[in-house]
Amino acid sequence: MPVFVAAILLSFASWAIAGETGGDAAAAAPPASGVPAPDAGSSDAIRHAKRTECLRQAKAKKLVGADRTAYIKTCLAAS
């Protein structure tokens, strides 16, 4: 029984420490805005970056199926 109580107290202490230090740094980081700047002159890299951004936006909007496909086509055409 004392081992069980010690385990519970240890888990509470780790949660408290994580709360004081801000927890997971990746979760606290602000989302990236815009498309990252690819190498100049590389059209494949530019298309890939734009498609990745459109896919990220579709996922954030929780689009699936035909709605997702239509959104991605519209997003890519907008560039």
mmJSON file of the N, C-alpha and C atoms, coordinates in Angstrom:
{"data_MODEL":{"atom_site":{
"group_PDB":["ATOM","ATOM","ATOM","ATOM","ATOM","ATOM","ATOM","ATOM","ATOM","ATOM","ATOM","ATOM","ATOM","ATOM","ATOM","ATOM","ATOM","ATOM","ATOM","ATOM","ATOM","ATOM","ATOM","ATOM","ATOM","ATOM","ATOM","ATOM","ATOM","ATOM","ATOM","ATOM","ATOM","ATOM","ATOM","ATOM","ATOM","ATOM","ATOM","ATOM","ATOM","ATOM","ATOM","ATOM","ATOM","ATOM","ATOM","ATOM","ATOM","ATOM","ATOM","ATOM","ATOM","ATOM","ATOM","ATOM","ATOM","ATOM","ATOM","ATOM","ATOM","ATOM","ATOM","ATOM","ATOM","ATOM","ATOM","ATOM","ATOM","ATOM","ATOM","ATOM","ATOM","ATOM","ATOM","ATOM","ATOM","ATOM","ATOM","ATOM","ATOM","ATOM","ATOM","ATOM","ATOM","ATOM","ATOM","ATOM","ATOM","ATOM","ATOM","ATOM","ATOM","ATOM","ATOM","ATOM","ATOM","ATOM","ATOM","ATOM","ATOM","ATOM","ATOM","ATOM","ATOM","ATOM","ATOM","ATOM","ATOM","ATOM","ATOM","ATOM","ATOM","ATOM","ATOM","ATOM","ATOM","ATOM","ATOM","ATOM","ATOM","ATOM","ATOM","ATOM","ATOM","ATOM","ATOM","ATOM","ATOM","ATOM","ATOM","ATOM","ATOM","ATOM","ATOM","ATOM","ATOM","ATOM","ATOM","ATOM","ATOM","ATOM","ATOM","ATOM","ATOM","ATOM","ATOM","ATOM","ATOM","ATOM","ATOM","ATOM","ATOM","ATOM","ATOM","ATOM","ATOM","ATOM","ATOM","ATOM","ATOM","ATOM","ATOM","ATOM","ATOM","ATOM","ATOM","ATOM","ATOM","ATOM","ATOM","ATOM","ATOM","ATOM","ATOM","ATOM","ATOM","ATOM","ATOM","ATOM","ATOM","ATOM","ATOM","ATOM","ATOM","ATOM","ATOM","ATOM","ATOM","ATOM","ATOM","ATOM","ATOM","ATOM","ATOM","ATOM","ATOM","ATOM","ATOM","ATOM","ATOM","ATOM","ATOM","ATOM","ATOM","ATOM","ATOM","ATOM","ATOM","ATOM","ATOM","ATOM","ATOM","ATOM","ATOM","ATOM","ATOM","ATOM","ATOM","ATOM","ATOM","ATOM","ATOM","ATOM","ATOM","ATOM","ATOM","ATOM","ATOM","ATOM","ATOM","ATOM","ATOM","ATOM","ATOM","ATOM","ATOM"],
"id":[1,2,3,4,5,6,7,8,9,10,11,12,13,14,15,16,17,18,19,20,21,22,23,24,25,26,27,28,29,30,31,32,33,34,35,36,37,38,39,40,41,42,43,44,45,46,47,48,49,50,51,52,53,54,55,56,57,58,59,60,61,62,63,64,65,66,67,68,69,70,71,72,73,74,75,76,77,78,79,80,81,82,83,84,85,86,87,88,89,90,91,92,93,94,95,96,97,98,99,100,101,102,103,104,105,106,107,108,109,110,111,112,113,114,115,116,117,118,119,120,121,122,123,124,125,126,127,128,129,130,131,132,133,134,135,136,137,138,139,140,141,142,143,144,145,146,147,148,149,150,151,152,153,154,155,156,157,158,159,160,161,162,163,164,165,166,167,168,169,170,171,172,173,174,175,176,177,178,179,180,181,182,183,184,185,186,187,188,189,190,191,192,193,194,195,196,197,198,199,200,201,202,203,204,205,206,207,208,209,210,211,212,213,214,215,216,217,218,219,220,221,222,223,224,225,226,227,228,229,230,231,232,233,234,235,236,237],
"type_symbol":["N","C","C","N","C","C","N","C","C","N","C","C","N","C","C","N","C","C","N","C","C","N","C","C","N","C","C","N","C","C","N","C","C","N","C","C","N","C","C","N","C","C","N","C","C","N","C","C","N","C","C","N","C","C","N","C","C","N","C","C","N","C","C","N","C","C","N","C","C","N","C","C","N","C","C","N","C","C","N","C","C","N","C","C","N","C","C","N","C","C","N","C","C","N","C","C","N","C","C","N","C","C","N","C","C","N","C","C","N","C","C","N","C","C","N","C","C","N","C","C","N","C","C","N","C","C","N","C","C","N","C","C","N","C","C","N","C","C","N","C","C","N","C","C","N","C","C","N","C","C","N","C","C","N","C","C","N","C","C","N","C","C","N","C","C","N","C","C","N","C","C","N","C","C","N","C","C","N","C","C","N","C","C","N","C","C","N","C","C","N","C","C","N","C","C","N","C","C","N","C","C","N","C","C","N","C","C","N","C","C","N","C","C","N","C","C","N","C","C","N","C","C","N","C","C","N","C","C","N","C","C","N","C","C","N","C","C"],
"label_atom_id":["N","CA","C","N","CA","C","N","CA","C","N","CA","C","N","CA","C","N","CA","C","N","CA","C","N","CA","C","N","CA","C","N","CA","C","N","CA","C","N","CA","C","N","CA","C","N","CA","C","N","CA","C","N","CA","C","N","CA","C","N","CA","C","N","CA","C","N","CA","C","N","CA","C","N","CA","C","N","CA","C","N","CA","C","N","CA","C","N","CA","C","N","CA","C","N","CA","C","N","CA","C","N","CA","C","N","CA","C","N","CA","C","N","CA","C","N","CA","C","N","CA","C","N","CA","C","N","CA","C","N","CA","C","N","CA","C","N","CA","C","N","CA","C","N","CA","C","N","CA","C","N","CA","C","N","CA","C","N","CA","C","N","CA","C","N","CA","C","N","CA","C","N","CA","C","N","CA","C","N","CA","C","N","CA","C","N","CA","C","N","CA","C","N","CA","C","N","CA","C","N","CA","C","N","CA","C","N","CA","C","N","CA","C","N","CA","C","N","CA","C","N","CA","C","N","CA","C","N","CA","C","N","CA","C","N","CA","C","N","CA","C","N","CA","C","N","CA","C","N","CA","C","N","CA","C","N","CA","C","N","CA","C","N","CA","C","N","CA","C","N","CA","C","N","CA","C"],
"label_alt_id":[null,null,null,null,null,null,null,null,null,null,null,null,null,null,null,null,null,null,null,null,null,null,null,null,null,null,null,null,null,null,null,null,null,null,null,null,null,null,null,null,null,null,null,null,null,null,null,null,null,null,null,null,null,null,null,null,null,null,null,null,null,null,null,null,null,null,null,null,null,null,null,null,null,null,null,null,null,null,null,null,null,null,null,null,null,null,null,null,null,null,null,null,null,null,null,null,null,null,null,null,null,null,null,null,null,null,null,null,null,null,null,null,null,null,null,null,null,null,null,null,null,null,null,null,null,null,null,null,null,null,null,null,null,null,null,null,null,null,null,null,null,null,null,null,null,null,null,null,null,null,null,null,null,null,null,null,null,null,null,null,null,null,null,null,null,null,null,null,null,null,null,null,null,null,null,null,null,null,null,null,null,null,null,null,null,null,null,null,null,null,null,null,null,null,null,null,null,null,null,null,null,null,null,null,null,null,null,null,null,null,null,null,null,null,null,null,null,null,null,null,null,null,null,null,null,null,null,null,null,null,null,null,null,null,null,null,null],
"label_comp_id":["MET","MET","MET","PRO","PRO","PRO","VAL","VAL","VAL","PHE","PHE","PHE","VAL","VAL","VAL","ALA","ALA","ALA","ALA","ALA","ALA","ILE","ILE","ILE","LEU","LEU","LEU","LEU","LEU","LEU","SER","SER","SER","PHE","PHE","PHE","ALA","ALA","ALA","SER","SER","SER","TRP","TRP","TRP","ALA","ALA","ALA","ILE","ILE","ILE","ALA","ALA","ALA","GLY","GLY","GLY","GLU","GLU","GLU","THR","THR","THR","GLY","GLY","GLY","GLY","GLY","GLY","ASP","ASP","ASP","ALA","ALA","ALA","ALA","ALA","ALA","ALA","ALA","ALA","ALA","ALA","ALA","ALA","ALA","ALA","PRO","PRO","PRO","PRO","PRO","PRO","ALA","ALA","ALA","SER","SER","SER","GLY","GLY","GLY","VAL","VAL","VAL","PRO","PRO","PRO","ALA","ALA","ALA","PRO","PRO","PRO","ASP","ASP","ASP","ALA","ALA","ALA","GLY","GLY","GLY","SER","SER","SER","SER","SER","SER","ASP","ASP","ASP","ALA","ALA","ALA","ILE","ILE","ILE","ARG","ARG","ARG","HIS","HIS","HIS","ALA","ALA","ALA","LYS","LYS","LYS","ARG","ARG","ARG","THR","THR","THR","GLU","GLU","GLU","CYS","CYS","CYS","LEU","LEU","LEU","ARG","ARG","ARG","GLN","GLN","GLN","ALA","ALA","ALA","LYS","LYS","LYS","ALA","ALA","ALA","LYS","LYS","LYS","LYS","LYS","LYS","LEU","LEU","LEU","VAL","VAL","VAL","GLY","GLY","GLY","ALA","ALA","ALA","ASP","ASP","ASP","ARG","ARG","ARG","THR","THR","THR","ALA","ALA","ALA","TYR","TYR","TYR","ILE","ILE","ILE","LYS","LYS","LYS","THR","THR","THR","CYS","CYS","CYS","LEU","LEU","LEU","ALA","ALA","ALA","ALA","ALA","ALA","SER","SER","SER"],
"label_asym_id":["A","A","A","A","A","A","A","A","A","A","A","A","A","A","A","A","A","A","A","A","A","A","A","A","A","A","A","A","A","A","A","A","A","A","A","A","A","A","A","A","A","A","A","A","A","A","A","A","A","A","A","A","A","A","A","A","A","A","A","A","A","A","A","A","A","A","A","A","A","A","A","A","A","A","A","A","A","A","A","A","A","A","A","A","A","A","A","A","A","A","A","A","A","A","A","A","A","A","A","A","A","A","A","A","A","A","A","A","A","A","A","A","A","A","A","A","A","A","A","A","A","A","A","A","A","A","A","A","A","A","A","A","A","A","A","A","A","A","A","A","A","A","A","A","A","A","A","A","A","A","A","A","A","A","A","A","A","A","A","A","A","A","A","A","A","A","A","A","A","A","A","A","A","A","A","A","A","A","A","A","A","A","A","A","A","A","A","A","A","A","A","A","A","A","A","A","A","A","A","A","A","A","A","A","A","A","A","A","A","A","A","A","A","A","A","A","A","A","A","A","A","A","A","A","A","A","A","A","A","A","A","A","A","A","A","A","A"],
"label_entity_id":["1","1","1","1","1","1","1","1","1","1","1","1","1","1","1","1","1","1","1","1","1","1","1","1","1","1","1","1","1","1","1","1","1","1","1","1","1","1","1","1","1","1","1","1","1","1","1","1","1","1","1","1","1","1","1","1","1","1","1","1","1","1","1","1","1","1","1","1","1","1","1","1","1","1","1","1","1","1","1","1","1","1","1","1","1","1","1","1","1","1","1","1","1","1","1","1","1","1","1","1","1","1","1","1","1","1","1","1","1","1","1","1","1","1","1","1","1","1","1","1","1","1","1","1","1","1","1","1","1","1","1","1","1","1","1","1","1","1","1","1","1","1","1","1","1","1","1","1","1","1","1","1","1","1","1","1","1","1","1","1","1","1","1","1","1","1","1","1","1","1","1","1","1","1","1","1","1","1","1","1","1","1","1","1","1","1","1","1","1","1","1","1","1","1","1","1","1","1","1","1","1","1","1","1","1","1","1","1","1","1","1","1","1","1","1","1","1","1","1","1","1","1","1","1","1","1","1","1","1","1","1","1","1","1","1","1","1"],
"label_seq_id":[1,1,1,2,2,2,3,3,3,4,4,4,5,5,5,6,6,6,7,7,7,8,8,8,9,9,9,10,10,10,11,11,11,12,12,12,13,13,13,14,14,14,15,15,15,16,16,16,17,17,17,18,18,18,19,19,19,20,20,20,21,21,21,22,22,22,23,23,23,24,24,24,25,25,25,26,26,26,27,27,27,28,28,28,29,29,29,30,30,30,31,31,31,32,32,32,33,33,33,34,34,34,35,35,35,36,36,36,37,37,37,38,38,38,39,39,39,40,40,40,41,41,41,42,42,42,43,43,43,44,44,44,45,45,45,46,46,46,47,47,47,48,48,48,49,49,49,50,50,50,51,51,51,52,52,52,53,53,53,54,54,54,55,55,55,56,56,56,57,57,57,58,58,58,59,59,59,60,60,60,61,61,61,62,62,62,63,63,63,64,64,64,65,65,65,66,66,66,67,67,67,68,68,68,69,69,69,70,70,70,71,71,71,72,72,72,73,73,73,74,74,74,75,75,75,76,76,76,77,77,77,78,78,78,79,79,79],
"pdbx_PDB_ins_code":[null,null,null,null,null,null,null,null,null,null,null,null,null,null,null,null,null,null,null,null,null,null,null,null,null,null,null,null,null,null,null,null,null,null,null,null,null,null,null,null,null,null,null,null,null,null,null,null,null,null,null,null,null,null,null,null,null,null,null,null,null,null,null,null,null,null,null,null,null,null,null,null,null,null,null,null,null,null,null,null,null,null,null,null,null,null,null,null,null,null,null,null,null,null,null,null,null,null,null,null,null,null,null,null,null,null,null,null,null,null,null,null,null,null,null,null,null,null,null,null,null,null,null,null,null,null,null,null,null,null,null,null,null,null,null,null,null,null,null,null,null,null,null,null,null,null,null,null,null,null,null,null,null,null,null,null,null,null,null,null,null,null,null,null,null,null,null,null,null,null,null,null,null,null,null,null,null,null,null,null,null,null,null,null,null,null,null,null,null,null,null,null,null,null,null,null,null,null,null,null,null,null,null,null,null,null,null,null,null,null,null,null,null,null,null,null,null,null,null,null,null,null,null,null,null,null,null,null,null,null,null,null,null,null,null,null,null],
"Cartn_x":[0.812,0.0,0.859,1.944,2.763,3.388,3.7,4.285,3.256,2.01,0.935,0.754,0.761,0.619,1.808,2.997,4.182,4.115,3.601,3.471,2.485,1.396,0.407,1.01,1.709,2.325,3.385,4.137,5.149,4.512,3.401,2.743,2.161,1.597,1.085,2.214,3.351,4.493,4.985,5.021,5.486,4.504,3.212,2.222,2.389,2.646,2.82,4.056,5.138,6.363,6.141,5.438,5.158,4.299,3.376,2.535,3.317,4.303,5.105,6.061,6.57,7.537,6.873,5.561,4.861,4.544,4.863,4.531,5.292,4.618,5.229,5.479,6.712,7.072,6.442,6.283,5.691,4.218,3.521,2.11,1.96,2.93,2.849,3.309,4.001,4.51,3.365,3.402,2.347,2.427,1.287,1.313,2.074,2.699,3.444,2.459,2.812,1.916,2.506,1.676,2.112,2.948,3.372,4.172,5.643,6.435,7.863,8.53,9.529,10.198,11.113,10.757,11.634,12.774,13.702,14.813,14.293,14.927,14.519,14.785,13.845,14.034,13.613,13.12,12.712,11.185,10.581,9.123,8.533,9.239,8.738,8.655,9.649,9.658,8.55,8.302,7.234,5.876,5.65,4.379,4.196,5.262,5.188,4.84,5.475,5.209,3.764,3.272,1.895,0.912,1.177,0.288,0.29,1.455,1.555,0.735,0.817,0.046,-1.452,-1.874,-3.296,-3.788,-2.976,-3.341,-3.464,-2.555,-2.606,-3.885,-4.253,-5.473,-6.715,-6.722,-7.865,-8.003,-6.883,-6.914,-7.424,-6.988,-7.433,-8.935,-9.461,-10.903,-11.681,-10.96,-11.542,-12.374,-11.861,-12.539,-12.161,-13.122,-12.88,-13.58,-13.127,-13.778,-13.757,-14.899,-15.027,-14.832,-15.276,-15.097,-13.615,-12.832,-11.389,-10.719,-11.08,-10.492,-10.796,-12.049,-12.436,-11.694,-11.561,-10.859,-9.404,-8.749,-7.335,-7.15,-8.026,-7.931,-8.116,-9.071,-9.306,-8.125,-7.604,-6.45,-5.235,-4.97,-3.811,-3.995,-5.232,-5.499,-5.376,-5.555,-5.502,-4.081,-3.085,-1.708,-1.248],
"Cartn_y":[-1.201,0.0,1.27,1.388,2.603,2.855,1.797,1.972,2.611,2.189,2.748,4.242,4.606,6.018,6.831,6.263,6.955,7.16,6.176,6.297,7.399,7.478,8.533,9.904,10.053,11.338,11.73,10.754,11.03,11.509,10.895,11.32,12.725,13.034,14.386,15.412,15.055,15.966,16.217,15.177,15.365,16.229,16.07,16.918,18.375,18.587,19.949,20.594,19.832,20.37,20.69,19.82,20.069,21.315,21.543,22.737,24.01,23.962,25.142,25.493,24.492,24.747,24.941,24.901,25.117,23.821,22.679,21.4,21.168,20.653,20.315,21.587,21.829,23.041,23.059,21.904,21.851,22.25,21.887,22.245,23.736,24.347,25.754,26.657,26.098,26.905,27.354,28.592,29.063,28.34,28.166,27.485,28.295,27.596,28.264,28.975,30.156,30.889,30.943,30.676,30.764,29.593,29.661,28.61,28.928,27.956,28.23,28.554,29.395,29.824,28.725,28.101,27.089,27.746,26.921,27.432,28.159,29.274,30.051,29.246,29.28,28.631,27.177,26.649,25.25,25.178,25.022,25.02,23.794,22.664,21.48,21.728,22.384,22.679,23.655,24.612,25.587,24.895,24.036,23.308,22.394,21.738,20.84,21.62,22.756,23.577,24.072,24.499,24.984,23.842,22.664,21.519,21.106,21.124,20.779,21.754,23.02,24.037,23.825,23.536,23.292,22.054,21.008,19.798,20.081,20.898,21.259,22.027,22.951,23.726,22.845,21.905,20.993,20.135,19.7,18.9,19.732,20.995,21.874,22.125,22.164,22.367,21.068,19.948,18.62,18.22,18.537,18.166,16.745,16.012,14.642,14.414,13.395,12.969,14.015,14.149,15.056,16.516,16.866,18.246,18.583,17.626,17.839,17.977,17.097,17.139,18.467,18.908,20.166,21.348,21.315,22.408,22.465,21.311,21.287,21.793,21.393,21.872,23.384,23.903,25.339,26.069,25.522,26.133,26.174,25.097,25.061,25.997,26.134,27.016,28.485,28.781,30.164,30.736,29.892,30.4,30.967],
"Cartn_z":[0.0,0.0,0.0,0.774,0.753,-0.617,-1.36,-2.687,-3.616,-3.485,-4.309,-4.039,-2.762,-2.373,-2.891,-2.798,-3.289,-4.798,-5.525,-6.975,-7.343,-6.609,-6.865,-6.592,-5.481,-5.145,-6.17,-6.646,-7.652,-8.96,-9.348,-10.582,-10.43,-9.265,-9.043,-9.089,-8.522,-8.52,-9.941,-10.774,-12.15,-12.94,-12.683,-13.357,-12.929,-11.644,-11.147,-11.75,-11.85,-12.444,-13.916,-14.64,-16.056,-16.215,-15.295,-15.353,-15.118,-14.205,-13.901,-15.034,-15.728,-16.792,-18.142,-18.19,-19.448,-20.171,-19.6,-20.208,-21.499,-22.482,-23.766,-24.571,-24.94,-25.67,-27.055,-27.676,-29.013,-28.973,-27.915,-27.805,-27.532,-26.87,-26.53,-27.677,-28.648,-29.751,-30.66,-31.124,-32.01,-33.351,-34.019,-35.305,-36.355,-37.266,-38.34,-39.252,-39.685,-40.562,-41.961,-42.944,-44.332,-44.778,-45.989,-46.596,-46.372,-45.923,-45.74,-47.072,-47.024,-48.244,-48.77,-49.908,-50.495,-51.26,-51.756,-52.537,-53.77,-54.113,-55.281,-56.544,-57.483,-58.763,-58.795,-57.722,-57.696,-57.667,-58.853,-58.931,-58.243,-58.253,-57.56,-56.058,-55.51,-54.084,-53.725,-54.587,-54.349,-54.371,-55.377,-55.461,-54.257,-53.854,-52.7,-51.432,-51.235,-50.054,-50.05,-51.201,-51.285,-51.02,-51.59,-51.377,-49.905,-49.289,-47.877,-47.035,-47.362,-46.639,-46.843,-48.062,-48.335,-47.586,-47.552,-46.812,-45.323,-44.798,-43.378,-43.063,-43.945,-43.74,-43.82,-44.762,-44.896,-43.647,-43.092,-41.873,-40.7,-40.622,-39.549,-39.623,-40.85,-41.04,-40.929,-40.716,-40.565,-41.78,-42.969,-44.2,-44.584,-45.139,-45.581,-46.915,-47.632,-48.869,-49.962,-50.629,-51.771,-51.357,-50.157,-49.675,-49.538,-49.029,-48.869,-50.232,-51.159,-52.501,-53.186,-53.095,-53.719,-53.083,-51.742,-51.063,-51.487,-51.575,-51.946,-53.373,-54.3,-55.684,-55.729,-54.992,-54.962,-54.342,-53.275,-52.593,-53.506,-54.213,-55.118,-56.299,-56.784,-57.925,-57.533,-56.264,-55.791,-55.811,-55.928,-55.88,-57.183],
"occupancy":[1.0,1.0,1.0,1.0,1.0,1.0,1.0,1.0,1.0,1.0,1.0,1.0,1.0,1.0,1.0,1.0,1.0,1.0,1.0,1.0,1.0,1.0,1.0,1.0,1.0,1.0,1.0,1.0,1.0,1.0,1.0,1.0,1.0,1.0,1.0,1.0,1.0,1.0,1.0,1.0,1.0,1.0,1.0,1.0,1.0,1.0,1.0,1.0,1.0,1.0,1.0,1.0,1.0,1.0,1.0,1.0,1.0,1.0,1.0,1.0,1.0,1.0,1.0,1.0,1.0,1.0,1.0,1.0,1.0,1.0,1.0,1.0,1.0,1.0,1.0,1.0,1.0,1.0,1.0,1.0,1.0,1.0,1.0,1.0,1.0,1.0,1.0,1.0,1.0,1.0,1.0,1.0,1.0,1.0,1.0,1.0,1.0,1.0,1.0,1.0,1.0,1.0,1.0,1.0,1.0,1.0,1.0,1.0,1.0,1.0,1.0,1.0,1.0,1.0,1.0,1.0,1.0,1.0,1.0,1.0,1.0,1.0,1.0,1.0,1.0,1.0,1.0,1.0,1.0,1.0,1.0,1.0,1.0,1.0,1.0,1.0,1.0,1.0,1.0,1.0,1.0,1.0,1.0,1.0,1.0,1.0,1.0,1.0,1.0,1.0,1.0,1.0,1.0,1.0,1.0,1.0,1.0,1.0,1.0,1.0,1.0,1.0,1.0,1.0,1.0,1.0,1.0,1.0,1.0,1.0,1.0,1.0,1.0,1.0,1.0,1.0,1.0,1.0,1.0,1.0,1.0,1.0,1.0,1.0,1.0,1.0,1.0,1.0,1.0,1.0,1.0,1.0,1.0,1.0,1.0,1.0,1.0,1.0,1.0,1.0,1.0,1.0,1.0,1.0,1.0,1.0,1.0,1.0,1.0,1.0,1.0,1.0,1.0,1.0,1.0,1.0,1.0,1.0,1.0,1.0,1.0,1.0,1.0,1.0,1.0,1.0,1.0,1.0,1.0,1.0,1.0,1.0,1.0,1.0,1.0,1.0,1.0],
"B_iso_or_equiv":[0.0,0.0,0.0,0.0,0.0,0.0,0.0,0.0,0.0,0.0,0.0,0.0,0.0,0.0,0.0,0.0,0.0,0.0,0.0,0.0,0.0,0.0,0.0,0.0,0.0,0.0,0.0,0.0,0.0,0.0,0.0,0.0,0.0,0.0,0.0,0.0,0.0,0.0,0.0,0.0,0.0,0.0,0.0,0.0,0.0,0.0,0.0,0.0,0.0,0.0,0.0,0.0,0.0,0.0,0.0,0.0,0.0,0.0,0.0,0.0,0.0,0.0,0.0,0.0,0.0,0.0,0.0,0.0,0.0,0.0,0.0,0.0,0.0,0.0,0.0,0.0,0.0,0.0,0.0,0.0,0.0,0.0,0.0,0.0,0.0,0.0,0.0,0.0,0.0,0.0,0.0,0.0,0.0,0.0,0.0,0.0,0.0,0.0,0.0,0.0,0.0,0.0,0.0,0.0,0.0,0.0,0.0,0.0,0.0,0.0,0.0,0.0,0.0,0.0,0.0,0.0,0.0,0.0,0.0,0.0,0.0,0.0,0.0,0.0,0.0,0.0,0.0,0.0,0.0,0.0,0.0,0.0,0.0,0.0,0.0,0.0,0.0,0.0,0.0,0.0,0.0,0.0,0.0,0.0,0.0,0.0,0.0,0.0,0.0,0.0,0.0,0.0,0.0,0.0,0.0,0.0,0.0,0.0,0.0,0.0,0.0,0.0,0.0,0.0,0.0,0.0,0.0,0.0,0.0,0.0,0.0,0.0,0.0,0.0,0.0,0.0,0.0,0.0,0.0,0.0,0.0,0.0,0.0,0.0,0.0,0.0,0.0,0.0,0.0,0.0,0.0,0.0,0.0,0.0,0.0,0.0,0.0,0.0,0.0,0.0,0.0,0.0,0.0,0.0,0.0,0.0,0.0,0.0,0.0,0.0,0.0,0.0,0.0,0.0,0.0,0.0,0.0,0.0,0.0,0.0,0.0,0.0,0.0,0.0,0.0,0.0,0.0,0.0,0.0,0.0,0.0,0.0,0.0,0.0,0.0,0.0,0.0],
"pdbx_formal_charge":[null,null,null,null,null,null,null,null,null,null,null,null,null,null,null,null,null,null,null,null,null,null,null,null,null,null,null,null,null,null,null,null,null,null,null,null,null,null,null,null,null,null,null,null,null,null,null,null,null,null,null,null,null,null,null,null,null,null,null,null,null,null,null,null,null,null,null,null,null,null,null,null,null,null,null,null,null,null,null,null,null,null,null,null,null,null,null,null,null,null,null,null,null,null,null,null,null,null,null,null,null,null,null,null,null,null,null,null,null,null,null,null,null,null,null,null,null,null,null,null,null,null,null,null,null,null,null,null,null,null,null,null,null,null,null,null,null,null,null,null,null,null,null,null,null,null,null,null,null,null,null,null,null,null,null,null,null,null,null,null,null,null,null,null,null,null,null,null,null,null,null,null,null,null,null,null,null,null,null,null,null,null,null,null,null,null,null,null,null,null,null,null,null,null,null,null,null,null,null,null,null,null,null,null,null,null,null,null,null,null,null,null,null,null,null,null,null,null,null,null,null,null,null,null,null,null,null,null,null,null,null,null,null,null,null,null,null],
"auth_seq_id":[1,1,1,2,2,2,3,3,3,4,4,4,5,5,5,6,6,6,7,7,7,8,8,8,9,9,9,10,10,10,11,11,11,12,12,12,13,13,13,14,14,14,15,15,15,16,16,16,17,17,17,18,18,18,19,19,19,20,20,20,21,21,21,22,22,22,23,23,23,24,24,24,25,25,25,26,26,26,27,27,27,28,28,28,29,29,29,30,30,30,31,31,31,32,32,32,33,33,33,34,34,34,35,35,35,36,36,36,37,37,37,38,38,38,39,39,39,40,40,40,41,41,41,42,42,42,43,43,43,44,44,44,45,45,45,46,46,46,47,47,47,48,48,48,49,49,49,50,50,50,51,51,51,52,52,52,53,53,53,54,54,54,55,55,55,56,56,56,57,57,57,58,58,58,59,59,59,60,60,60,61,61,61,62,62,62,63,63,63,64,64,64,65,65,65,66,66,66,67,67,67,68,68,68,69,69,69,70,70,70,71,71,71,72,72,72,73,73,73,74,74,74,75,75,75,76,76,76,77,77,77,78,78,78,79,79,79],
"auth_comp_id":["MET","MET","MET","PRO","PRO","PRO","VAL","VAL","VAL","PHE","PHE","PHE","VAL","VAL","VAL","ALA","ALA","ALA","ALA","ALA","ALA","ILE","ILE","ILE","LEU","LEU","LEU","LEU","LEU","LEU","SER","SER","SER","PHE","PHE","PHE","ALA","ALA","ALA","SER","SER","SER","TRP","TRP","TRP","ALA","ALA","ALA","ILE","ILE","ILE","ALA","ALA","ALA","GLY","GLY","GLY","GLU","GLU","GLU","THR","THR","THR","GLY","GLY","GLY","GLY","GLY","GLY","ASP","ASP","ASP","ALA","ALA","ALA","ALA","ALA","ALA","ALA","ALA","ALA","ALA","ALA","ALA","ALA","ALA","ALA","PRO","PRO","PRO","PRO","PRO","PRO","ALA","ALA","ALA","SER","SER","SER","GLY","GLY","GLY","VAL","VAL","VAL","PRO","PRO","PRO","ALA","ALA","ALA","PRO","PRO","PRO","ASP","ASP","ASP","ALA","ALA","ALA","GLY","GLY","GLY","SER","SER","SER","SER","SER","SER","ASP","ASP","ASP","ALA","ALA","ALA","ILE","ILE","ILE","ARG","ARG","ARG","HIS","HIS","HIS","ALA","ALA","ALA","LYS","LYS","LYS","ARG","ARG","ARG","THR","THR","THR","GLU","GLU","GLU","CYS","CYS","CYS","LEU","LEU","LEU","ARG","ARG","ARG","GLN","GLN","GLN","ALA","ALA","ALA","LYS","LYS","LYS","ALA","ALA","ALA","LYS","LYS","LYS","LYS","LYS","LYS","LEU","LEU","LEU","VAL","VAL","VAL","GLY","GLY","GLY","ALA","ALA","ALA","ASP","ASP","ASP","ARG","ARG","ARG","THR","THR","THR","ALA","ALA","ALA","TYR","TYR","TYR","ILE","ILE","ILE","LYS","LYS","LYS","THR","THR","THR","CYS","CYS","CYS","LEU","LEU","LEU","ALA","ALA","ALA","ALA","ALA","ALA","SER","SER","SER"],
"auth_asym_id":["A","A","A","A","A","A","A","A","A","A","A","A","A","A","A","A","A","A","A","A","A","A","A","A","A","A","A","A","A","A","A","A","A","A","A","A","A","A","A","A","A","A","A","A","A","A","A","A","A","A","A","A","A","A","A","A","A","A","A","A","A","A","A","A","A","A","A","A","A","A","A","A","A","A","A","A","A","A","A","A","A","A","A","A","A","A","A","A","A","A","A","A","A","A","A","A","A","A","A","A","A","A","A","A","A","A","A","A","A","A","A","A","A","A","A","A","A","A","A","A","A","A","A","A","A","A","A","A","A","A","A","A","A","A","A","A","A","A","A","A","A","A","A","A","A","A","A","A","A","A","A","A","A","A","A","A","A","A","A","A","A","A","A","A","A","A","A","A","A","A","A","A","A","A","A","A","A","A","A","A","A","A","A","A","A","A","A","A","A","A","A","A","A","A","A","A","A","A","A","A","A","A","A","A","A","A","A","A","A","A","A","A","A","A","A","A","A","A","A","A","A","A","A","A","A","A","A","A","A","A","A","A","A","A","A","A","A"],
"auth_atom_id":["N","CA","C","N","CA","C","N","CA","C","N","CA","C","N","CA","C","N","CA","C","N","CA","C","N","CA","C","N","CA","C","N","CA","C","N","CA","C","N","CA","C","N","CA","C","N","CA","C","N","CA","C","N","CA","C","N","CA","C","N","CA","C","N","CA","C","N","CA","C","N","CA","C","N","CA","C","N","CA","C","N","CA","C","N","CA","C","N","CA","C","N","CA","C","N","CA","C","N","CA","C","N","CA","C","N","CA","C","N","CA","C","N","CA","C","N","CA","C","N","CA","C","N","CA","C","N","CA","C","N","CA","C","N","CA","C","N","CA","C","N","CA","C","N","CA","C","N","CA","C","N","CA","C","N","CA","C","N","CA","C","N","CA","C","N","CA","C","N","CA","C","N","CA","C","N","CA","C","N","CA","C","N","CA","C","N","CA","C","N","CA","C","N","CA","C","N","CA","C","N","CA","C","N","CA","C","N","CA","C","N","CA","C","N","CA","C","N","CA","C","N","CA","C","N","CA","C","N","CA","C","N","CA","C","N","CA","C","N","CA","C","N","CA","C","N","CA","C","N","CA","C","N","CA","C","N","CA","C","N","CA","C","N","CA","C","N","CA","C","N","CA","C","N","CA","C"],
"pdbx_PDB_model_num":[1,1,1,1,1,1,1,1,1,1,1,1,1,1,1,1,1,1,1,1,1,1,1,1,1,1,1,1,1,1,1,1,1,1,1,1,1,1,1,1,1,1,1,1,1,1,1,1,1,1,1,1,1,1,1,1,1,1,1,1,1,1,1,1,1,1,1,1,1,1,1,1,1,1,1,1,1,1,1,1,1,1,1,1,1,1,1,1,1,1,1,1,1,1,1,1,1,1,1,1,1,1,1,1,1,1,1,1,1,1,1,1,1,1,1,1,1,1,1,1,1,1,1,1,1,1,1,1,1,1,1,1,1,1,1,1,1,1,1,1,1,1,1,1,1,1,1,1,1,1,1,1,1,1,1,1,1,1,1,1,1,1,1,1,1,1,1,1,1,1,1,1,1,1,1,1,1,1,1,1,1,1,1,1,1,1,1,1,1,1,1,1,1,1,1,1,1,1,1,1,1,1,1,1,1,1,1,1,1,1,1,1,1,1,1,1,1,1,1,1,1,1,1,1,1,1,1,1,1,1,1,1,1,1,1,1,1]
}}}
